Amino acid sequence: MVDNCFSAAAFCLCAAVLAVLLRQYNREQALFAAVAACTAVVGGVLLMAGPILTEISDIFTSAGISDDYISLIFKAIAVCFITQITADICRDSGETAIASAAELWGRGALVFMSLPVVRVLMEMINEMI
């Protein structure tokens, strides 16, 4: 696992140097290089994530947590990662307003996704009262 981290770090550093060098000549190509590097790293994370997600799912299932909630947690984590990467790429390209809009969209998506959990929580509170 540590070897994979060093490989990913080296890849990201090389991509960052390439993007900085390309930015001097053509900003669009630098942006595409950054997007390609992010896509490659996310692809690597997804390949590693399979066994991890299975283990986390098993832990939640053994704790008696519903599969619906487990799915919701994984979706929320995915929204957070996608939003963060998107906002960072937008900021790197100089579009801070678009980055803020992407973060706002991610927050709104998380609020929307959490509504079923809030509803169940409110029903539990009403039953206790």
N, C-alpha and C positions, 0 to 999 in steps of 0.2 A: 504494500500500500504506500509506503514512504517513497519507494522508487517511482511509483506512478505520480506522486505529488511533485517530485523533482522533475520528472519528464514534462508534466503539465506546466510547471513554473518556467522551465527552459523554453518550451514552445511559446508560452505567452510573452516572455521577454523578447524572444526573436520576432514575434509578430508585432510587438510594440515598437521595436527598433525599425522594422520594415515600414510600419505605418508612419512613423515620424519622418523617415527618409522620403517616403512617397508624398507626404504632405507638402514638402518643399516644392514639388513639381506639379502634383495634381491631387487636390483635396478629395475628389471623388474616388480615386483609386485607393487612397489611404483609408477612406471610410469602408470601401468594399473589403480591404484587407482586414480591418478590424472586425467587420461582421463575419467574415469567413473564419477568423480565428475563434470568435465567440461560438460560432456554430460547431466548429470542430471540438472545442472543449465541452460544450453542452452535450454533444454526441457521445464523447468519452464518459461523461458523468452518467448519462442514461445507460450506457453499457455496464457501468459499475453498479448502478442503482438497483438492478434486478434482485440480487440476493439480499441487499439491505432492506428493500421494501418488503420482501417476503418475510424477513425476520421481524421487522416492525409490525407488520400485519399480524403475525403469529402472537406477538406479545400483547397487542391490543385485543385480539380474539380471546386469548387465555384470561385476560382481565375482565372479559364479559362486555366489552364495548361493541356496539352494533357495527356491522359492515358498512352501513350507510354513513356513520360518523367517521369511520376509518377512511372511506373514500373521500369524504369532505375534507379531512385533514390533508390528505395527499394532494387534492386539488388546490387547496389554499396554499400549500407549500409551492406548488408549480406556479400559481399566479404570482407569488412573491418573487420567485426567481426570474420569471419572464419579465415582470415589471422592472425589477432592478437592472437587469441586463439592458433592456430597452432604454430606460432612462439614462443609464451611463453612456450608451452609444450616442444617444441624442446630445448629451452634454459634451461629449468628446468632439462631436461635429459642430459644436457651437450653437446648438438649438436648445437653449435652456427652457424656453417656454413650452416647447414640445415635450421635453423631458418632464416638466411639471405636470403637463396634461396626461402623460403616460402614467405617472405616479398617482394622479387623481383617479384615473380609470381603474388602476389596480386596487386602490382603497375602496372604491365603489363596488368593485367586483367582490372583494372580501366581505363587505357589509351585506351585499345581496346574498352571498353564499351562506352567511351565518344566520340568516333569518329563520330557517327551519330549527336550528338549535335554540335560538332565542324563544321561538314559539313553544317548543317542548319544555324549556326551562320555566316559562311563564305558566304553562299548564301544571307543572309540578308544584310551583308556588301556590297556585290557586287551590290545588288539592290539599295542600298542607294547611291552608287558612280555612 
